[in-house]
Every structure is written in C-alpha cells, then in structure tokens.
Amino acid sequence: MNTYTILKWEKLLLWLIPPILRKKTHVEWLDVLLTPLHSLYESILYKMQHTGQVIYLEKVLNEAFNISKNYNPNLSIGQKRQEGLIYIDESIKPSLQYLYLHKEYYNPDKSSDGTIVKGDLRIPMFEIFRNYEYENGDHKPVYLAHREDYTTISYANFRVFIPENLITNQTIVAETHRNSPDQQTQAINIISAEYHNLLNFYKLAGKSYQSYSYTSKNEIQK
C-alpha cells in the first residue's frame, strides 16, 4: 500500500481541532464519531487496490476466507494446492479431436503392401492418430467432442478451488456433490452469500464460475 494513502486518523483529528478544544474527552468523543468514516475509507481503498485479475481475485478470497494462510502469487497451482490456498484455474471444455485418413499419414517405414514395418513384423496400417496431449496414465478412452458439446452445454469461464477444511469447518457453507469417495476434488454448490457477493464484485462482467473443493497433500498425509 502506498504511504500517501495511509491516513493517521488520530493525528489528523488533532490537527483539525482548534487548540482551545483539544481536551481528552472531546478528542475521544470525536474519534468515536470518526470511526465509521475510517472503516469506510479503508474498505473503499481496499476495493480500489484490487481488480478482477486472477492473482488479485485469489488474494481477496484467501484474505476473506483463508486468513490462516499467507497468499503468494508466485506459487504454481501445484504449490498453492499443497499449501491449502484458494486458487483459480481455467474451465474444462472438451477439446476438438481430429481423426486423420490413412492417406494423410506419412511413415517412411511403410512398405509397398500397405503395412508398417516394425522390426521383423509387418503391421497393417489401421490406426487413429491423435495428439499426444490426450495420452494419460489412467489409459482412459479419448472423448470425441460432439457439436452439442459446444452448442447446448454452457461452460463456466473459470473454476475456483477451495480447501476442503474450509468447507468442513463451515467457513464457507456449501453442498457437496461427490461422485466417488476416493476423489480428491469434488464439485460443490456454495451457499454462503458473502462468497458470491465478493466474487461478483471483483470478477469481470459476464464471467461465470464453478466452485470445487479439494484435499491438499498435507491433509492427506495427516
């Protein structure tokens, strides 16, 4: 916070009171009357210093609901998750998956009979080629997005991930929708009006969000 925005209210009050009226009782009475203005000034100044950017939005959420943690904007998503911070990530939308024709695939090891030579084996060239980004350790099948996935389904612009302990201790009141008892991340429906009011105040107009709770690695180890 810039120093010129910090007001020393007690000193300012003394400066504004004529010397003849600077009595302890009078100063304390005026200080009580000045308290609402002081609170209003700090609240407005705080809002002016934060925007809808991700780092500011994460900072505001953690300072409001996760006060035991020190927010560091330089941490990666994995580090924020390990530290038990409220963080924001992009929304999940199905990626377009392209299927290529056999004649579009070039393989220098292809033989004249339409097979692929791998060592001493000749394998018929019947393959579906896709980007390597879809490969995963769970060996799950590749999902081919349909036109309806982009026309009839609405997706949130971003996702807010909240440590599960904040949901458990009712700091943020929410309804959980767990699909599997082994899942470390689950979709939740936030009931707390303060949470929605804060997000709607700072986020850009027209942006939508979804909320999820997660269990940090530190909590799992405990």
FIKOLZA-1660 file (N, C-alpha, C; in steps of 0.1 Angstrom, whole numbers, plus 5000, padded with zeros to 4 digits):
% residues 222
   i   px   py   pz ch aa at
   1 5008 4988 5000  A  M  N
   1 5000 5000 5000  A  M CA
   1 5009 5012 5000  A  M  C
   2 5006 5022 4991  A  N  N
   2 5014 5034 4991  A  N CA
   2 5012 5043 5004  A  N  C
   3 5023 5049 5008  A  T  N
   3 5022 5056 5020  A  T CA
   3 5013 5069 5020  A  T  C
   4 5011 5074 5008  A  Y  N
   4 5003 5086 5007  A  Y CA
   4 4988 5083 5009  A  Y  C
   5 4984 5070 5008  A  T  N
   5 4971 5066 5010  A  T CA
   5 4968 5063 5025  A  T  C
   6 4978 5062 5033  A  I  N
   6 4977 5058 5047  A  I CA
   6 4974 5071 5055  A  I  C
   7 4963 5072 5062  A  L  N
   7 4960 5083 5070  A  L CA
   7 4962 5080 5085  A  L  C
   8 4968 5089 5092  A  K  N
   8 4970 5088 5106  A  K CA
   8 4958 5096 5112  A  K  C
   9 4948 5088 5115  A  W  N
   9 4935 5094 5119  A  W CA
   9 4936 5102 5132  A  W  C
  10 4943 5097 5142  A  E  N
  10 4944 5104 5155  A  E CA
  10 4951 5118 5153  A  E  C
  11 4962 5118 5145  A  K  N
  11 4970 5130 5143  A  K CA
  11 4961 5140 5134  A  K  C
  12 4954 5134 5124  A  L  N
  12 4946 5143 5116  A  L CA
  12 4935 5150 5124  A  L  C
  13 4929 5142 5133  A  L  N
  13 4919 5147 5142  A  L CA
  13 4924 5159 5151  A  L  C
  14 4936 5157 5156  A  L  N
  14 4942 5167 5165  A  L CA
  14 4944 5180 5156  A  L  C
  15 4949 5178 5144  A  W  N
  15 4952 5190 5136  A  W CA
  15 4939 5198 5133  A  W  C
  16 4928 5191 5131  A  L  N
  16 4915 5197 5127  A  L CA
  16 4908 5204 5139  A  L  C
  17 4912 5200 5151  A  I  N
  17 4905 5205 5163  A  I CA
  17 4913 5218 5168  A  I  C
  18 4905 5229 5170  A  P  N
  18 4912 5241 5175  A  P CA
  18 4919 5238 5188  A  P  C
  19 4930 5245 5191  A  P  N
  19 4938 5242 5203  A  P CA
  19 4930 5244 5216  A  P  C
  20 4921 5253 5216  A  I  N
  20 4913 5255 5228  A  I CA
  20 4903 5244 5231  A  I  C
  21 4900 5236 5221  A  L  N
  21 4891 5224 5223  A  L CA
  21 4898 5211 5224  A  L  C
  22 4911 5211 5224  A  R  N
  22 4918 5198 5224  A  R CA
  22 4919 5192 5239  A  R  C
  23 4907 5188 5243  A  K  N
  23 4906 5181 5256  A  K CA
  23 4905 5166 5254  A  K  C
  24 4909 5158 5263  A  K  N
  24 4909 5144 5261  A  K CA
  24 4895 5138 5258  A  K  C
  25 4885 5143 5266  A  T  N
  25 4871 5138 5264  A  T CA
  25 4866 5142 5251  A  T  C
  26 4869 5154 5247  A  H  N
  26 4864 5159 5234  A  H CA
  26 4870 5151 5222  A  H  C
  27 4884 5149 5223  A  V  N
  27 4891 5141 5213  A  V CA
  27 4885 5127 5212  A  V  C
  28 4883 5120 5223  A  E  N
  28 4878 5107 5223  A  E CA
  28 4864 5106 5217  A  E  C
  29 4856 5116 5220  A  W  N
  29 4842 5116 5215  A  W CA
  29 4842 5118 5200  A  W  C
  30 4851 5127 5195  A  L  N
  30 4852 5129 5180  A  L CA
  30 4858 5117 5173  A  L  C
  31 4867 5110 5181  A  D  N
  31 4873 5098 5175  A  D CA
  31 4863 5087 5173  A  D  C
  32 4853 5086 5182  A  V  N
  32 4842 5076 5181  A  V CA
  32 4834 5080 5169  A  V  C
  33 4831 5092 5167  A  L  N
  33 4822 5097 5156  A  L CA
  33 4830 5094 5143  A  L  C
  34 4843 5095 5143  A  L  N
  34 4851 5093 5131  A  L CA
  34 4853 5078 5127  A  L  C
  35 4850 5069 5136  A  T  N
  35 4853 5055 5133  A  T CA
  35 4845 5050 5121  A  T  C
  36 4833 5053 5119  A  P  N
  36 4826 5048 5106  A  P CA
  36 4833 5053 5094  A  P  C
  37 4837 5066 5094  A  L  N
  37 4844 5071 5082  A  L CA
  37 4857 5064 5080  A  L  C
  38 4864 5061 5091  A  H  N
  38 4877 5054 5090  A  H CA
  38 4875 5040 5083  A  H  C
  39 4865 5033 5088  A  S  N
  39 4862 5020 5083  A  S CA
  39 4858 5020 5068  A  S  C
  40 4850 5030 5065  A  L  N
  40 4845 5032 5051  A  L CA
  40 4857 5035 5042  A  L  C
  41 4866 5043 5046  A  Y  N
  41 4878 5047 5038  A  Y CA
  41 4886 5035 5036  A  Y  C
  42 4889 5027 5046  A  E  N
  42 4897 5015 5044  A  E CA
  42 4891 5005 5035  A  E  C
  43 4878 5003 5036  A  S  N
  43 4871 4994 5027  A  S CA
  43 4871 4998 5013  A  S  C
  44 4869 5011 5010  A  I  N
  44 4869 5016 4996  A  I CA
  44 4883 5015 4991  A  I  C
  45 4893 5019 4999  A  L  N
  45 4907 5018 4994  A  L CA
  45 4911 5004 4991  A  L  C
  46 4907 4995 4999  A  Y  N
  46 4910 4980 4996  A  Y CA
  46 4904 4976 4983  A  Y  C
  47 4891 4980 4980  A  K  N
  47 4885 4976 4968  A  K CA
  47 4891 4982 4956  A  K  C
  48 4896 4995 4957  A  M  N
  48 4902 5002 4946  A  M CA
  48 4916 4996 4943  A  M  C
  49 4922 4989 4952  A  Q  N
  49 4936 4984 4950  A  Q CA
  49 4935 4969 4945  A  Q  C
  50 4924 4964 4943  A  H  N
  50 4922 4950 4937  A  H CA
  50 4913 4950 4925  A  H  C
  51 4916 4942 4915  A  T  N
  51 4909 4941 4903  A  T CA
  51 4904 4927 4901  A  T  C
  52 4899 4924 4889  A  G  N
  52 4894 4911 4886  A  G CA
  52 4904 4901 4881  A  G  C
  53 4917 4906 4881  A  Q  N
  53 4928 4897 4877  A  Q CA
  53 4929 4885 4886  A  Q  C
  54 4934 4874 4881  A  V  N
  54 4934 4861 4888  A  V CA
  54 4942 4863 4902  A  V  C
  55 4954 4869 4901  A  I  N
  55 4962 4870 4913  A  I CA
  55 4955 4878 4924  A  I  C
  56 4948 4889 4920  A  Y  N
  56 4941 4897 4929  A  Y CA
  56 4928 4890 4935  A  Y  C
  57 4921 4883 4926  A  L  N
  57 4909 4876 4930  A  L CA
  57 4913 4865 4940  A  L  C
  58 4924 4858 4937  A  E  N
  58 4928 4848 4947  A  E CA
  58 4932 4854 4960  A  E  C
  59 4939 4865 4959  A  K  N
  59 4943 4872 4972  A  K CA
  59 4931 4876 4980  A  K  C
  60 4921 4882 4974  A  V  N
  60 4909 4886 4981  A  V CA
  60 4902 4875 4987  A  V  C
  61 4901 4864 4980  A  L  N
  61 4894 4852 4985  A  L CA
  61 4901 4846 4997  A  L  C
  62 4915 4845 4996  A  N  N
  62 4922 4840 5007  A  N CA
  62 4922 4849 5020  A  N  C
  63 4923 4862 5017  A  E  N
  63 4922 4871 5028  A  E CA
  63 4908 4872 5035  A  E  C
  64 4898 4868 5028  A  A  N
  64 4885 4868 5033  A  A CA
  64 4881 4855 5040  A  A  C
  65 4885 4844 5034  A  F  N
  65 4880 4831 5040  A  F CA
  65 4892 4822 5044  A  F  C
  66 4904 4825 5041  A  N  N
  66 4915 4816 5044  A  N CA
  66 4926 4824 5051  A  N  C
  67 4923 4831 5062  A  I  N
  67 4932 4841 5068  A  I CA
  67 4944 4834 5075  A  I  C
  68 4943 4821 5077  A  S  N
  68 4955 4815 5084  A  S CA
  68 4966 4812 5074  A  S  C
  69 4964 4814 5061  A  K  N
  69 4974 4812 5051  A  K CA
  69 4979 4825 5045  A  K  C
  70 4992 4825 5042  A  N  N
  70 4998 4837 5035  A  N CA
  70 4998 4834 5020  A  N  C
  71 4991 4842 5013  A  Y  N
  71 4989 4840 4999  A  Y CA
  71 5002 4846 4991  A  Y  C
  72 5007 4837 4983  A  N  N
  72 5019 4841 4975  A  N CA
  72 5015 4839 4960  A  N  C
  73 5014 4850 4952  A  P  N
  73 5010 4849 4938  A  P CA
  73 5020 4842 4929  A  P  C
  74 5033 4841 4934  A  N  N
  74 5043 4834 4926  A  N CA
  74 5043 4819 4926  A  N  C
  75 5035 4813 4935  A  L  N
  75 5034 4799 4936  A  L CA
  75 5027 4793 4924  A  L  C
  76 5030 4781 4920  A  S  N
  76 5023 4774 4909  A  S CA
  76 5010 4768 4915  A  S  C
  77 5002 4763 4906  A  I  N
  77 4989 4757 4910  A  I CA
  77 4992 4745 4919  A  I  C
  78 5002 4737 4916  A  G  N
  78 5005 4726 4925  A  G CA
  78 5010 4730 4938  A  G  C
  79 5018 4741 4939  A  Q  N
  79 5022 4746 4952  A  Q CA
  79 5011 4752 4960  A  Q  C
  80 5002 4759 4953  A  K  N
  80 4990 4765 4960  A  K CA
  80 4981 4754 4966  A  K  C
  81 4980 4743 4958  A  R  N
  81 4972 4732 4963  A  R CA
  81 4979 4725 4975  A  R  C
  82 4992 4724 4974  A  Q  N
  82 4999 4718 4986  A  Q CA
  82 4998 4726 4998  A  Q  C
  83 4998 4740 4996  A  E  N
  83 4998 4749 5008  A  E CA
  83 4984 4751 5013  A  E  C
  84 4974 4746 5006  A  G  N
  84 4960 4747 5011  A  G CA
  84 4954 4761 5008  A  G  C
  85 4957 4767 4997  A  L  N
  85 4953 4780 4994  A  L CA
  85 4940 4779 4984  A  L  C
  86 4932 4790 4985  A  I  N
  86 4922 4791 4975  A  I CA
  86 4928 4796 4962  A  I  C
  87 4926 4789 4951  A  Y  N
  87 4932 4793 4938  A  Y CA
  87 4922 4791 4927  A  Y  C
  88 4925 4797 4916  A  I  N
  88 4916 4798 4904  A  I CA
  88 4923 4791 4892  A  I  C
  89 4916 4783 4885  A  D  N
  89 4921 4776 4873  A  D CA
  89 4911 4778 4861  A  D  C
  90 4916 4775 4849  A  E  N
  90 4907 4776 4838  A  E CA
  90 4896 4766 4838  A  E  C
  91 4886 4769 4831  A  S  N
  91 4874 4759 4830  A  S CA
  91 4878 4748 4820  A  S  C
  92 4872 4737 4823  A  I  N
  92 4874 4725 4814  A  I CA
  92 4864 4725 4803  A  I  C
  93 4868 4725 4791  A  K  N
  93 4860 4724 4779  A  K CA
  93 4865 4713 4770  A  K  C
  94 4857 4705 4764  A  P  N
  94 4862 4694 4756  A  P CA
  94 4870 4700 4744  A  P  C
  95 4882 4694 4741  A  S  N
  95 4890 4698 4730  A  S CA
  95 4886 4691 4718  A  S  C
  96 4887 4698 4706  A  L  N
  96 4884 4692 4694  A  L CA
  96 4894 4681 4691  A  L  C
  97 4889 4669 4687  A  Q  N
  97 4898 4658 4684  A  Q CA
  97 4897 4655 4669  A  Q  C
  98 4908 4655 4662  A  Y  N
  98 4908 4652 4648  A  Y CA
  98 4912 4638 4645  A  Y  C
  99 4905 4632 4635  A  L  N
  99 4908 4619 4630  A  L CA
  99 4913 4620 4616  A  L  C
 100 4924 4614 4613  A  Y  N
 100 4931 4616 4600  A  Y CA
 100 4929 4604 4592  A  Y  C
 101 4928 4606 4579  A  L  N
 101 4927 4595 4569  A  L CA
 101 4940 4588 4568  A  L  C
 102 4939 4575 4564  A  H  N
 102 4952 4568 4562  A  H CA
 102 4961 4574 4552  A  H  C
 103 4956 4579 4542  A  K  N
 103 4964 4585 4532  A  K CA
 103 4971 4598 4536  A  K  C
 104 4966 4604 4547  A  E  N
 104 4972 4616 4552  A  E CA
 104 4983 4614 4561  A  E  C
 105 4986 4601 4564  A  Y  N
 105 4996 4597 4574  A  Y CA
 105 5008 4593 4566  A  Y  C
 106 5020 4599 4569  A  Y  N
 106 5032 4595 4562  A  Y CA
 106 5041 4588 4572  A  Y  C
 107 5046 4577 4568  A  N  N
 107 5055 4569 4576  A  N CA
 107 5066 4564 4566  A  N  C
 108 5079 4568 4569  A  P  N
 108 5089 4563 4560  A  P CA
 108 5092 4548 4560  A  P  C
 109 5087 4542 4571  A  D  N
 109 5089 4527 4572  A  D CA
 109 5077 4519 4565  A  D  C
 110 5068 4526 4559  A  K  N
 110 5057 4520 4552  A  K CA
 110 5061 4512 4540  A  K  C
 111 5057 4500 4539  A  S  N
 111 5061 4491 4528  A  S CA
 111 5051 4493 4516  A  S  C
 112 5054 4487 4505  A  S  N
 112 5045 4489 4494  A  S CA
 112 5032 4481 4495  A  S  C
 113 5031 4472 4504  A  D  N
 113 5018 4464 4505  A  D CA
 113 5009 4470 4516  A  D  C
 114 5011 4483 4520  A  G  N
 114 5002 4489 4529  A  G CA
 114 5004 4486 4543  A  G  C
 115 5015 4481 4547  A  T  N
 115 5018 4477 4561  A  T CA
 115 5029 4486 4566  A  T  C
 116 5030 4486 4580  A  I  N
 116 5041 4493 4586  A  I CA
 116 5051 4483 4591  A  I  C
 117 5064 4485 4588  A  V  N
 117 5074 4475 4592  A  V CA
 117 5080 4480 4605  A  V  C
 118 5079 4471 4615  A  K  N
 118 5085 4473 4628  A  K CA
 118 5093 4461 4632  A  K  C
 119 5106 4462 4630  A  G  N
 119 5115 4451 4632  A  G CA
 119 5112 4440 4622  A  G  C
 120 5109 4428 4626  A  D  N
 120 5106 4417 4617  A  D CA
 120 5091 4416 4615  A  D  C
 121 5083 4425 4621  A  L  N
 121 5068 4424 4620  A  L CA
 121 5063 4433 4609  A  L  C
 122 5052 4429 4603  A  R  N
 122 5045 4438 4593  A  R CA
 122 5031 4440 4599  A  R  C
 123 5028 4452 4603  A  I  N
 123 5016 4456 4610  A  I CA
 123 5007 4463 4600  A  I  C
 124 4994 4459 4598  A  P  N
 124 4985 4466 4589  A  P CA
 124 4983 4480 4594  A  P  C
 125 4983 4490 4585  A  M  N
 125 4982 4504 4589  A  M CA
 125 4968 4508 4591  A  M  C
 126 4962 4503 4602  A  F  N
 126 4949 4507 4606  A  F CA
 126 4950 4514 4620  A  F  C
 127 4953 4527 4620  A  E  N
 127 4955 4534 4632  A  E CA
 127 4947 4548 4632  A  E  C
 128 4943 4552 4644  A  I  N
 128 4938 4565 4645  A  I CA
 128 4948 4574 4652  A  I  C
 129 4952 4585 4645  A  F  N
 129 4963 4593 4650  A  F CA
 129 4957 4605 4657  A  F  C
 130 4963 4608 4669  A  R  N
 130 4958 4619 4677  A  R CA
 130 4970 4626 4684  A  R  C
 131 4967 4638 4689  A  N  N
 131 4977 4645 4696  A  N CA
 131 4982 4638 4709  A  N  C
 132 4994 4639 4712  A  Y  N
 132 4999 4631 4724  A  Y CA
 132 4994 4637 4737  A  Y  C
 133 4989 4649 4736  A  E  N
 133 4984 4656 4749  A  E CA
 133 4972 4648 4755  A  E  C
 134 4966 4639 4747  A  Y  N
 134 4954 4632 4752  A  Y CA
 134 4958 4619 4759  A  Y  C
 135 4971 4615 4758  A  E  N
 135 4975 4603 4765  A  E CA
 135 4976 4606 4780  A  E  C
 136 4972 4596 4788  A  N  N
 136 4973 4598 4802  A  N CA
 136 4976 4584 4809  A  N  C
 137 4980 4585 4821  A  G  N
 137 4984 4573 4828  A  G CA
 137 4973 4564 4832  A  G  C
 138 4961 4569 4832  A  D  N
 138 4949 4561 4836  A  D CA
 138 4944 4553 4824  A  D  C
 139 4949 4555 4812  A  H  N
 139 4945 4548 4800  A  H CA
 139 4930 4549 4797  A  H  C
 140 4925 4561 4799  A  K  N
 140 4911 4564 4797  A  K CA
 140 4909 4566 4782  A  K  C
 141 4897 4562 4777  A  P  N
 141 4895 4564 4763  A  P CA
 141 4894 4579 4759  A  P  C
 142 4897 4582 4747  A  V  N
 142 4897 4595 4742  A  V CA
 142 4882 4599 4739  A  V  C
 143 4878 4611 4744  A  Y  N
 143 4865 4616 4743  A  Y CA
 143 4864 4625 4730  A  Y  C
 144 4856 4621 4721  A  L  N
 144 4854 4629 4709  A  L CA
 144 4843 4639 4711  A  L  C
 145 4846 4652 4711  A  A  N
 145 4836 4662 4714  A  A CA
 145 4825 4663 4702  A  A  C
 146 4813 4663 4706  A  H  N
 146 4802 4665 4696  A  H CA
 146 4798 4679 4695  A  H  C
 147 4791 4682 4684  A  R  N
 147 4787 4696 4682  A  R CA
 147 4778 4701 4693  A  R  C
 148 4770 4692 4699  A  E  N
 148 4762 4696 4711  A  E CA
 148 4770 4700 4723  A  E  C
 149 4782 4695 4724  A  D  N
 149 4791 4699 4735  A  D CA
 149 4794 4714 4734  A  D  C
 150 4793 4720 4723  A  Y  N
 150 4796 4734 4721  A  Y CA
 150 4784 4743 4719  A  Y  C
 151 4772 4737 4717  A  T  N
 151 4760 4745 4714  A  T CA
 151 4750 4744 4725  A  T  C
 152 4748 4733 4731  A  T  N
 152 4738 4731 4741  A  T CA
 152 4743 4731 4755  A  T  C
 153 4756 4730 4757  A  I  N
 153 4761 4729 4771  A  I CA
 153 4769 4742 4773  A  I  C
 154 4766 4749 4785  A  S  N
 154 4773 4761 4788  A  S CA
 154 4784 4758 4798  A  S  C
 155 4795 4764 4796  A  Y  N
 155 4807 4761 4805  A  Y CA
 155 4810 4774 4812  A  Y  C
 156 4815 4772 4825  A  A  N
 156 4819 4784 4832  A  A CA
 156 4832 4789 4827  A  A  C
 157 4835 4802 4829  A  N  N
 157 4847 4808 4824  A  N CA
 157 4859 4804 4832  A  N  C
 158 4857 4802 4845  A  F  N
 158 4869 4798 4854  A  F CA
 158 4863 4790 4865  A  F  C
 159 4873 4783 4872  A  R  N
 159 4869 4774 4883  A  R CA
 159 4876 4779 4896  A  R  C
 160 4870 4779 4907  A  V  N
 160 4875 4783 4920  A  V CA
 160 4877 4770 4928  A  V  C
 161 4889 4768 4933  A  F  N
 161 4892 4756 4941  A  F CA
 161 4894 4760 4955  A  F  C
 162 4887 4754 4964  A  I  N
 162 4887 4757 4979  A  I CA
 162 4892 4745 4987  A  I  C
 163 4901 4747 4996  A  P  N
 163 4905 4736 5005  A  P CA
 163 4893 4730 5012  A  P  C
 164 4893 4717 5014  A  E  N
 164 4881 4710 5020  A  E CA
 164 4879 4714 5034  A  E  C
 165 4890 4718 5041  A  N  N
 165 4889 4721 5055  A  N CA
 165 4880 4734 5057  A  N  C
 166 4880 4743 5047  A  L  N
 166 4872 4755 5049  A  L CA
 166 4857 4751 5047  A  L  C
 167 4854 4740 5040  A  I  N
 167 4840 4736 5039  A  I CA
 167 4836 4728 5051  A  I  C
 168 4846 4720 5056  A  T  N
 168 4843 4712 5068  A  T CA
 168 4840 4720 5080  A  T  C
 169 4848 4731 5083  A  N  N
 169 4846 4739 5094  A  N CA
 169 4836 4750 5092  A  N  C
 170 4829 4750 5081  A  Q  N
 170 4818 4759 5078  A  Q CA
 170 4822 4773 5076  A  Q  C
 171 4835 4776 5073  A  T  N
 171 4839 4789 5070  A  T CA
 171 4832 4793 5057  A  T  C
 172 4831 4784 5048  A  I  N
 172 4823 4786 5036  A  I CA
 172 4813 4775 5036  A  I  C
 173 4800 4778 5036  A  V  N
 173 4789 4768 5037  A  V CA
 173 4786 4764 5022  A  V  C
 174 4786 4751 5020  A  A  N
 174 4784 4745 5007  A  A CA
 174 4778 4732 5007  A  A  C
 175 4772 4728 4996  A  E  N
 175 4766 4715 4994  A  E CA
 175 4776 4707 4985  A  E  C
 176 4780 4695 4989  A  T  N
 176 4790 4688 4981  A  T CA
 176 4783 4678 4972  A  T  C
 177 4789 4675 4961  A  H  N
 177 4784 4666 4951  A  H CA
 177 4796 4656 4948  A  H  C
 178 4798 4647 4957  A  R  N
 178 4809 4638 4954  A  R CA
 178 4805 4626 4946  A  R  C
 179 4812 4623 4935  A  N  N
 179 4809 4612 4927  A  N CA
 179 4815 4599 4931  A  N  C
 180 4827 4600 4938  A  S  N
 180 4834 4589 4943  A  S CA
 180 4841 4592 4956  A  S  C
 181 4840 4583 4966  A  P  N
 181 4846 4586 4979  A  P CA
 181 4861 4587 4978  A  P  C
 182 4868 4583 4967  A  D  N
 182 4882 4584 4966  A  D CA
 182 4887 4596 4959  A  D  C
 183 4877 4604 4954  A  Q  N
 183 4881 4616 4947  A  Q CA
 183 4887 4627 4956  A  Q  C
 184 4897 4633 4952  A  Q  N
 184 4903 4644 4960  A  Q CA
 184 4898 4657 4956  A  Q  C
 185 4891 4658 4945  A  T  N
 185 4884 4671 4941  A  T CA
 185 4870 4668 4938  A  T  C
 186 4861 4677 4942  A  Q  N
 186 4847 4675 4940  A  Q CA
 186 4840 4688 4937  A  Q  C
 187 4829 4688 4929  A  A  N
 187 4821 4700 4927  A  A CA
 187 4813 4703 4939  A  A  C
 188 4811 4715 4942  A  I  N
 188 4803 4720 4953  A  I CA
 188 4794 4731 4949  A  I  C
 189 4784 4733 4957  A  N  N
 189 4774 4744 4955  A  N CA
 189 4775 4753 4967  A  N  C
 190 4781 4764 4965  A  I  N
 190 4783 4774 4976  A  I CA
 190 4770 4780 4980  A  I  C
 191 4767 4780 4993  A  I  N
 191 4755 4786 4998  A  I CA
 191 4758 4800 5004  A  I  C
 192 4770 4802 5009  A  S  N
 192 4774 4815 5015  A  S CA
 192 4772 4827 5006  A  S  C
 193 4764 4836 5010  A  A  N
 193 4761 4848 5001  A  A CA
 193 4774 4857 5000  A  A  C
 194 4781 4857 5011  A  E  N
 194 4793 4866 5012  A  E CA
 194 4803 4861 5001  A  E  C
 195 4804 4848 4999  A  Y  N
 195 4814 4843 4989  A  Y CA
 195 4809 4848 4975  A  Y  C
 196 4797 4846 4972  A  H  N
 196 4792 4850 4958  A  H CA
 196 4792 4866 4957  A  H  C
 197 4789 4873 4967  A  N  N
 197 4790 4888 4966  A  N CA
 197 4804 4892 4963  A  N  C
 198 4813 4886 4970  A  L  N
 198 4827 4890 4968  A  L CA
 198 4832 4887 4954  A  L  C
 199 4829 4875 4949  A  L  N
 199 4833 4871 4936  A  L CA
 199 4826 4880 4925  A  L  C
 200 4814 4882 4927  A  N  N
 200 4806 4890 4917  A  N CA
 200 4811 4905 4917  A  N  C
 201 4816 4910 4928  A  F  N
 201 4821 4923 4928  A  F CA
 201 4833 4925 4921  A  F  C
 202 4843 4916 4922  A  Y  N
 202 4856 4917 4916  A  Y CA
 202 4857 4912 4902  A  Y  C
 203 4850 4901 4899  A  K  N
 203 4852 4894 4886  A  K CA
 203 4846 4903 4874  A  K  C
 204 4851 4901 4862  A  L  N
 204 4846 4908 4851  A  L CA
 204 4832 4905 4848  A  L  C
 205 4825 4915 4843  A  A  N
 205 4810 4914 4840  A  A CA
 205 4809 4903 4829  A  A  C
 206 4799 4894 4831  A  G  N
 206 4796 4884 4821  A  G CA
 206 4804 4871 4823  A  G  C
 207 4813 4871 4833  A  K  N
 207 4821 4859 4835  A  K CA
 207 4814 4850 4845  A  K  C
 208 4814 4837 4843  A  S  N
 208 4808 4828 4852  A  S CA
 208 4818 4819 4858  A  S  C
 209 4815 4812 4869  A  Y  N
 209 4825 4804 4876  A  Y CA
 209 4818 4792 4882  A  Y  C
 210 4826 4782 4885  A  Q  N
 210 4822 4770 4892  A  Q CA
 210 4831 4768 4904  A  Q  C
 211 4826 4762 4915  A  S  N
 211 4834 4760 4927  A  S CA
 211 4836 4745 4930  A  S  C
 212 4848 4743 4934  A  Y  N
 212 4853 4729 4937  A  Y CA
 212 4860 4729 4951  A  Y  C
 213 4859 4718 4958  A  S  N
 213 4867 4716 4970  A  S CA
 213 4878 4706 4967  A  S  C
 214 4889 4707 4974  A  Y  N
 214 4900 4697 4972  A  Y CA
 214 4906 4694 4985  A  Y  C
 215 4913 4683 4985  A  T  N
 215 4920 4679 4997  A  T CA
 215 4935 4680 4994  A  T  C
 216 4942 4689 5001  A  S  N
 216 4956 4691 4999  A  S CA
 216 4965 4679 5003  A  S  C
 217 4977 4678 4998  A  K  N
 217 4986 4667 5001  A  K CA
 217 4989 4667 5016  A  K  C
 218 4990 4678 5022  A  N  N
 218 4994 4679 5036  A  N CA
 218 4982 4673 5044  A  N  C
 219 4970 4675 5040  A  E  N
 219 4959 4670 5048  A  E CA
 219 4958 4655 5046  A  E  C
 220 4961 4650 5034  A  I  N
 220 4961 4635 5031  A  I CA
 220 4972 4628 5040  A  I  C
 221 4984 4635 5041  A  Q  N
 221 4994 4629 5049  A  Q CA
 221 4991 4628 5064  A  Q  C
 222 4983 4638 5068  A  K  N
 222 4979 4637 5082  A  K CA
 222 4969 4626 5085  A  K  C
% end
